[in-house]
């Protein structure tokens, strides 16, 4: 492992630890020591990577969309499936990834910090707008559908549902709730043909992530083989 790779790995471990700390304690309750001690670093080593708590919080807040908004995650014949996949993967990550959980808490905390809480919401609206526009261009949506309006509706509905799920079940039922949301909203915008092809099941997020892992493994193996041949 090169020095650059070690530095990137350490930075990633710090962000992951910070996400868990922010999820548990919020911005005001968390301390820098909570984070670097969890990773096993010294205070000086921590400051090599981040200038302070707000700098670290910005990195955690950015992680909310950094792993999902690679669009599309996997190209689909039905464009609307790409929209569904992004939402279901995010729902799965909320339930299973403490870094994402920390970013959500930061995005909901009013007055606790000076971070731009609008950014994750704006990024998700832009993501949904792009997915819906592609679906409309492909002839999958009713002619009256406005991608911008529906994009904002989906972000608002998703946000409310994830808060409800966190309060009532600690996110244990989030994927089921998001699946139900999609099954009620998408029939109002999608034409019958494309709608019938959609997989909106609650296990969709996990299966897409498994597919992405297989694709990455195949790409790594192909690259390794090409290097050996060269």
Number of C-alpha atoms within 10 A of each C-alpha: 7 7 8 9 10 11 14 13 13 17 17 14 16 24 24 21 22 30 29 22 23 27 20 15 14 19 21 12 11 17 16 17 13 15 25 20 14 15 17 11 14 11 13 9 12 21 12 10 15 17 10 12 17 14 13 19 22 17 22 28 27 17 21 25 19 14 14 19 17 11 14 17 18 15 10 12 10 18 22 25 22 22 22 23 25 25 26 28 22 22 26 21 21 23 19 13 15 20 24 27 26 29 28 24 19 24 20 14 14 11 9 12 15 9 17 11 18 10 15 19 17 13 17 21 22 17 21 27 21 18 22 26 20 19 21 21 10 14 15 21 26 14 11 8 15 15 22 15 11 18 20 18 15 20 19 13 14 19 15 11 18 22 17 16 20 16 10 11 11 13 22 15 17 24 29 17 19 24 20 14 16 18 16 10 14 18 15 13 19 21 15 13 11 19 20 10 12 17 15 23 16 20 15 21 22 18 14 17 18 12 14 14 12 12 13 12 12 12 12 12 12 12 12 12 11 10 9 8 7 6
